[in-house]
Amino acid sequence: MVPPLVDRALALSARLGFDRSCSAEAGLLLRVLAGQRGRTRVGEIGTGCGVGSAWILSALLPEVPFVTVELDEARAAAVAELLAEDEHARVLCGDWAELLPEEAPFDLLFADGGRSKEYGGLISLLAPGGTLVLDDLTPGRDGPDPVRALWLGNPRMAAIELQLSTREAAIVAVLQAS
């Protein structure tokens, strides 16, 4: 069953002609991870039209702060309106690399925007034991892959690649205590 907020975010995506929203499979993964006990702060890089945000918020306890960052002003404003009823959800407009460090650390961080998946500094945004999710990976990709090399080979992270569908894989990584 698709949560009502996800349906509204999908309708917003269609209305704005945005076709890069989080897949249903990635959304279900986010929903499972957001619903885990003990989440205290959750973030997202690359709001788009709020589909990933909606999946996360559909399982997140209502009092848990959630922040998402979108570079495009029109999309950020539209998603801020979409999420306006949730007093713990905030949409920031701008460069995530400038805005998110002040919001960190996160127990769950969904890196869905731009080249953020290739930035090892995302580790600094995670709380010890915090979970990082990277979607939109091509299953069985041949040749060098900087995203997989960075996260699956990172000694500070316990990470696994999950095939979500025939067309998409994701990495889920947890920051290990030092």
C-alpha positions in Angstrom: 0.0 0.0 0.0 1.3 3.4 -1.0 1.0 6.0 1.9 -1.3 9.0 1.1 1.6 11.5 1.4 3.6 9.5 -1.2 0.6 9.6 -3.5 0.4 13.4 -3.1 4.2 13.7 -3.8 3.8 11.6 -6.9 1.0 13.8 -8.1 3.2 16.8 -7.5 6.0 15.2 -9.5 3.6 14.6 -12.4 2.3 18.2 -12.2 5.8 19.6 -12.3 7.0 17.2 -15.0 9.7 15.8 -12.7 10.7 12.3 -13.7 13.6 11.5 -11.4 11.7 10.7 -8.2 12.7 7.9 -5.9 11.4 4.5 -7.1 8.7 2.6 -5.2 11.3 0.0 -4.3 13.7 2.5 -2.9 10.8 4.2 -1.1 9.9 0.9 0.6 13.5 0.5 1.7 13.5 4.1 3.1 10.2 3.4 4.9 11.6 0.3 6.6 14.8 2.1 7.7 12.9 5.3 8.8 10.6 3.1 10.9 13.5 1.6 12.9 13.4 2.2 16.6 15.7 4.9 17.9 15.8 7.3 15.0 16.3 10.9 16.4 17.3 12.9 13.3 16.8 12.2 9.6 18.0 14.0 6.5 17.8 13.9 2.8 20.0 15.3 0.0 18.0 16.1 -3.2 14.3 16.6 -2.3 13.1 16.6 -5.9 9.3 16.7 -5.6 9.3 15.0 -2.1 8.7 11.4 -3.0 11.6 10.1 -1.0 10.7 12.5 1.8 7.1 11.2 1.8 8.3 7.6 2.1 10.5 8.5 5.0 7.9 10.5 6.8 5.3 7.8 6.3 7.2 5.7 8.9 9.1 8.2 10.9 7.8 8.9 14.4 6.0 12.3 14.3 8.4 14.0 16.8 11.6 13.1 14.9 13.1 16.1 13.1 13.4 15.6 9.3 15.3 18.0 7.0 15.6 17.8 3.2 17.6 20.0 0.9 16.7 20.9 -2.7 18.7 23.2 -5.0 15.8 24.1 -7.2 13.7 27.0 -5.6 10.4 26.1 -7.3 10.6 22.4 -6.2 11.7 23.3 -2.7 8.8 25.7 -2.3 6.3 23.1 -3.7 7.6 20.4 -1.3 7.6 22.8 1.6 3.9 23.3 0.9 3.4 19.5 0.6 5.0 18.9 4.0 3.6 22.0 5.7 1.3 19.9 8.0 4.3 18.2 9.6 5.9 20.6 12.1 9.0 18.5 12.3 9.7 18.4 8.6 11.7 21.2 7.0 12.7 21.8 3.4 15.8 23.9 2.9 16.7 25.4 -0.5 20.3 25.6 -1.5 23.5 23.6 -1.6 23.3 20.6 0.7 27.1 20.8 1.3 26.6 24.2 2.9 23.3 23.6 4.7 23.4 20.1 6.1 26.5 20.3 8.3 24.6 22.6 10.6 21.8 20.1 10.8 23.9 17.1 11.5 24.5 14.5 12.9 21.9 12.2 11.3 20.8 8.7 12.3 19.5 8.2 8.8 20.6 10.1 5.7 19.3 9.5 2.2 21.8 10.8 -0.4 19.7 11.1 -3.5 20.9 14.3 -5.1 23.4 15.1 -7.7 26.9 13.9 -7.1 26.5 13.6 -3.3 26.9 9.8 -3.6 30.5 10.4 -4.7 31.4 12.6 -1.7 33.2 10.7 1.2 32.6 13.6 3.5 29.0 12.4 3.9 30.4 10.4 6.8 30.8 13.6 8.8 27.0 14.1 8.6 26.3 10.8 10.3 26.0 10.0 14.0 27.9 6.9 15.2 25.8 4.0 14.1 24.0 6.3 11.6 22.7 4.8 8.3 23.4 6.1 4.8 21.3 5.1 1.9 22.3 5.6 -1.8 19.9 4.6 -4.5 19.8 4.8 -8.3 22.7 2.3 -8.8 22.7 0.1 -11.9 22.7 -3.6 -10.9 25.7 -5.6 -12.2 27.4 -2.5 -13.7 30.6 -3.5 -15.5 33.9 -1.6 -15.0 35.0 0.8 -12.3 32.4 2.4 -10.2 33.5 5.2 -7.9 30.4 5.1 -5.7 30.6 1.4 -5.0 34.4 1.7 -4.4 33.9 4.6 -2.0 31.2 3.1 0.1 31.5 -0.7 -0.1 35.3 -0.4 0.5 35.2 2.2 3.2 36.8 0.8 6.4 34.6 3.1 8.6 31.4 1.8 7.2 29.6 -1.6 7.3 27.9 -1.6 3.9 25.9 -3.8 1.6 24.6 -3.5 -1.9 20.9 -4.5 -2.3 19.3 -5.2 -5.6 15.9 -3.5 -5.3 14.6 -4.4 -8.8 16.0 -5.6 -12.2 16.8 -1.9 -12.9 18.0 -0.6 -9.6 20.3 -1.3 -6.7 21.1 0.6 -3.5 23.8 0.7 -0.9 23.0 0.8 2.7 25.9 1.7 4.9 26.3 2.1 8.7 29.0 4.3 10.3 30.9 2.1 12.7 31.9 3.4 16.2 35.5 4.5 16.2 
